[in-house]
Amino acid sequence: MKLITKVIPEPTEVYKPSNPFKAKVIENKRLTPVESEEDIRHIVFDLSGSGISYLEGQSLGIQVPGVDEHGKKNRIRLYSIASSRKGDDGLSSTVSLCVKRVMYKDDQGVLQKGLTSNYVCDLMPSDAVYITGPAGRKLLLPADNSVHLIMLAVGTGIAPFRAFIQHIYREKGSWGGKVRLFFGAKTGLESIYMNQENNDIGQYYTQETFLAFQALSREEKTKDGNKFYVQNRLEENEKEIWEIIKEGHFCFYICGLKGLESGAEEVLDKWAKKDGLNWNTMKAEFVEQGRWNIEVY
Ligand SMILES: Cc1cc2nc3c(=O)[nH]c(=O)nc-3n(C[C@H](O)[C@H](O)[C@H](O)COP(=O)(O)OP(=O)(O)OC[C@H]3O[C@@H](n4cnc5c(N)ncnc54)[C@H](O)[C@@H]3O)c2cc1C
């Protein structure tokens, strides 16, 4: 059995909830146009003096100052790091997050604001924020760059993959294996890092090893007239992706909404059955080998 060796995080300062780092906001930009019903932000923080070094695929925690209704400190919320280890400016002193403003209806049907996401989305340059981490090892890149990377994301789930792509093509310059990104949003307006507000990922479309596939659930329908999701786009690419998986030299990553994992597995199960294989057995091996990497929330 061939195990995947991941890039190992360097020893770094890790900030605990009891001793968070006070970071300054450098920039807060909306990634969705104002006419979009979703407000998703790209926020850059200054980490100077923190001693933090992070890797693509890790997360940071943010704690809103103050206490909850029980008098306890507000809960820390995790956010995937959206920039490469060197940060957007390449100077290794910043980190970027991609945060969606969460709104929900309470038990009385009254519209409420998600505490942390609204706090972060409303931050202004030079505001101070308490940060914990870096944390998380599930979504690290493989050390061997001939490993094929298959990435599936919905919404802000794109954050770690933006970091991967920035690191691979801007810092390393290339990747030996195939890099395949399947990304879903409701409409093109919400297709973050690939829309008119910010097209960071689009600038890598010409890279030889990179292909990106979008699925816009409100703009396209399946043959049966249903909404078109990431898993439907994955299904269209059966020949290439199933070959890669059967060959066994890959890392599969899923990030974003929980439903994406089951949607992708339905497709893989279908492909396996056609070949007389058992997806659950295959997946168990892939999990053990470190090839199946999931971070859904
Ligand atoms: C590993 C990881 C990575 C993540 N990465 C990202 C990322 O990159 N970007 C991103 O935007 N998010 C990310 N998240 C999600 C993020 O951590 C938060 O969960 C999200 O921002 C909502 O937090 P909040 O404090 O704004 O909302 P909260 O105030 O905690 O509310 C969250 C939800 O709880 C429910 N709720 C809370 N109070 C009530 C109530 N009184 N009545 C009914 N329902 C209620 C609602 O459904 C609401 O939507 C990640 C999560 C994890 C675990």
The ligand as an ORCA input file, in Angstrom:
! r2SCAN-3c Opt
* xyz 0 1
  C     -12.480     23.703      9.264
  C     -13.479     24.806      8.929
  C     -13.158     25.737      7.958
  C     -14.066     26.748      7.655
  N     -13.724     27.640      6.679
  C     -14.564     28.644      6.371
  C     -14.210     29.589      5.351
  O     -13.135     29.524      4.745
  N     -15.097     30.592      5.101
  C     -16.301     30.702      5.750
  O     -17.052     31.657      5.469
  N     -16.662     29.803      6.708
  C     -15.823     28.797      7.045
  N     -16.167     27.908      8.034
  C     -17.428     28.123      8.765
  C     -17.192     29.109      9.953
  O     -16.332     28.493     10.898
  C     -18.472     29.489     10.703
  O     -19.171     28.335     11.043
  C     -19.396     30.416      9.909
  O     -18.739     31.613      9.535
  C     -20.629     30.787     10.773
  O     -20.173     31.333     11.984
  P     -20.927     32.580     12.652
  O     -20.288     32.831     14.003
  O     -21.034     33.720     11.716
  O     -22.401     32.048     12.841
  P     -23.093     31.537     14.200
  O     -23.561     32.718     14.969
  O     -22.249     30.562     14.881
  O     -24.330     30.783     13.568
  C     -24.072     29.662     12.732
  C     -25.341     28.908     12.447
  O     -25.887     28.420     13.679
  C     -27.272     28.423     13.628
  N     -27.765     29.243     14.777
  C     -26.997     29.970     15.623
  N     -27.781     30.555     16.559
  C     -29.049     30.181     16.299
  C     -30.324     30.469     16.881
  N     -30.430     31.272     17.944
  N     -31.427     29.906     16.328
  C     -31.334     29.100     15.248
  N     -30.151     28.795     14.633
  C     -29.045     29.326     15.151
  C     -27.670     28.987     12.290
  O     -27.912     27.922     11.402
  C     -26.453     29.718     11.812
  O     -26.345     29.742     10.409
  C     -15.300     26.857      8.342
  C     -15.617     25.905      9.316
  C     -14.726     24.898      9.605
  C     -15.101     23.891     10.659
*
